[in-house]
Amino acid sequence: MRVVVVGGGIAAVFTAHYLTLMGVEAVVIGDRPKYPLTTLVLTQSMPHVDDVLLAKESLEVYRQFTNPRAITSIDIMPRWVSLDSLKLAGVRYRIIEDAEWVRLNSDEFIVETTDYLIPVRRVVNYLRGRLRVIDARARLKVVNGSLVVIANGVRYTGDVVVLAAGPGNSDLASQVGLKLPLRRYQCYASLMTGPGRIMKLSIGDDVLGWYSRPFIPGLFIAGDGCGKPGEWAPLDYGWRIARLVSRRFGWAIPILTRSGTCEVSPSGGPVYGEVKDGLYVLGGLDGYGSMVGPALARRLAELVVTGKAPIDDYRVEKYLEFNSNWDPCTVERHNWLTVVKQ
Ligand SMILES: Cc1cc2nc3c(=O)[nH]c(=O)nc-3n(C[C@H](O)[C@H](O)[C@H](O)COP(=O)(O)OP(=O)(O)OC[C@H]3O[C@@H](n4cnc5c(N)ncnc54)[C@H](O)[C@@H]3O)c2cc1C
């Protein structure tokens, strides 16, 4: 079997990696990803047990290539949120009801877990070096009834084509008249300085709506928010997030704001599976890429090779007919406010 994988980041290289391990001839066509950060955060503190299990599996995958740095994670959330996913997945956590270093309302609490900083760029580049990679932009075309991938003027064909090109997936599918259940949006983050404690933590404040992680000594990255694809961040974006951080930690000063294009499915999470005969996708990794990307790539590779895989919540087939007018800025599967205590 020969598979052409389009894309150059986590989704593409891990899919090709697993296909290769399964004895399949895989070629990756994609340019080098422009990761905004040197490390991405892998958290296991998520409200859906399936996501947590994928994150645990992905962490084990990364450990084969790198030494992920453990870091204390705190999630600030209302008391009515259910922590069942952590219990079911066996994630160790501690509840903090009150702390002098963060301002909490009486109806809020903190869940402390462990996150991991993953040098994703390094891992992706390492795998790119071991796989057959064509460093180029690709487009799709149907020639004599067969799907062809074209890059640098060369035609590549395979028994299977996998789209794993992040925010590029929908454009690629539309080149052959297909519509994917994926939408793009603009995500933003600001580099900031603030109290020392923030630099040591990975923070998710689901009540006020911001997250942060350490960057280099004296600086952290904080963000959230959603805009139209390709749009610049609002001029006051950095200060808006800094005000939210200040409400919890006293003060924060934004230095620089950057944006990136993210992609999400109607479930607010990632999808993988077969779109049409011989055309597969792994996309919608949203703010999840490092957490679930490697584990889902393994599932996709198994599906391609064996034709069998459970119809789980991530299967794209579930959403192919989903054509109502959903807004990529309202759904977010990894937000804790989506699960209520029974
Ligand atoms: C500011 C910011 C912070 C983030 N922080 C985190 C975090 O802490 N933890 C986390 O898990 N996730 C985080 N994310 C999300 C994470 O970056 C994505 O989930 C992840 O990069 C998705 O991986 P991917 O391989 O699907 O797509 P991408 O990383 O976007 O890679 C897509 C690749 O395909 C290539 N491509 C696109 N179109 C084509 C084409 N036509 N032909 C060939 N190649 C093509 C691109 O050049 C790129 O190389 C963050 C995102 C942003 C913007």
The ligand as an ORCA input file, in Angstrom:
! r2SCAN-3c Opt
* xyz 0 1
  C      -0.849     30.752     19.635
  C      -1.141     29.269     19.648
  C      -0.876     28.526     20.811
  C      -1.146     27.140     20.825
  N      -0.857     26.430     21.969
  C      -1.103     25.090     22.003
  C      -0.757     24.315     23.142
  O      -0.197     24.815     24.107
  N      -1.047     22.991     23.153
  C      -1.630     22.379     22.068
  O      -1.874     21.169     22.111
  N      -1.962     23.089     20.963
  C      -1.706     24.424     20.912
  N      -2.006     25.147     19.790
  C      -2.638     24.444     18.681
  C      -1.623     23.631     17.908
  O      -0.628     24.496     17.387
  C      -2.399     22.910     16.796
  O      -3.391     22.088     17.374
  C      -1.479     22.031     15.979
  O      -0.415     22.798     15.440
  C      -2.272     21.375     14.868
  O      -1.405     20.492     14.177
  P      -1.656     20.126     12.675
  O      -0.570     19.235     12.237
  O      -3.077     19.648     12.525
  O      -1.619     21.503     11.880
  P      -0.452     22.582     11.737
  O       0.473     22.557     12.884
  O      -1.143     23.866     11.387
  O       0.362     22.065     10.504
  C      -0.202     22.091      9.220
  C       0.915     21.893      8.240
  O       0.380     21.664      6.950
  C       1.017     22.542      6.024
  N       0.088     22.826      4.933
  C      -1.056     23.548      4.944
  N      -1.605     23.575      3.714
  C      -0.795     22.831      2.922
  C      -0.807     22.476      1.556
  N      -1.763     22.900      0.723
  N       0.193     21.710      1.084
  C       1.191     21.279      1.891
  N       1.261     21.582      3.205
  C       0.284     22.349      3.700
  C       1.375     23.777      6.845
  O       2.407     24.536      6.229
  C       1.844     23.107      8.122
  O       3.163     22.651      7.986
  C      -1.712     26.519     19.711
  C      -1.978     27.263     18.549
  C      -1.681     28.616     18.511
  C      -1.929     29.379     17.239
*
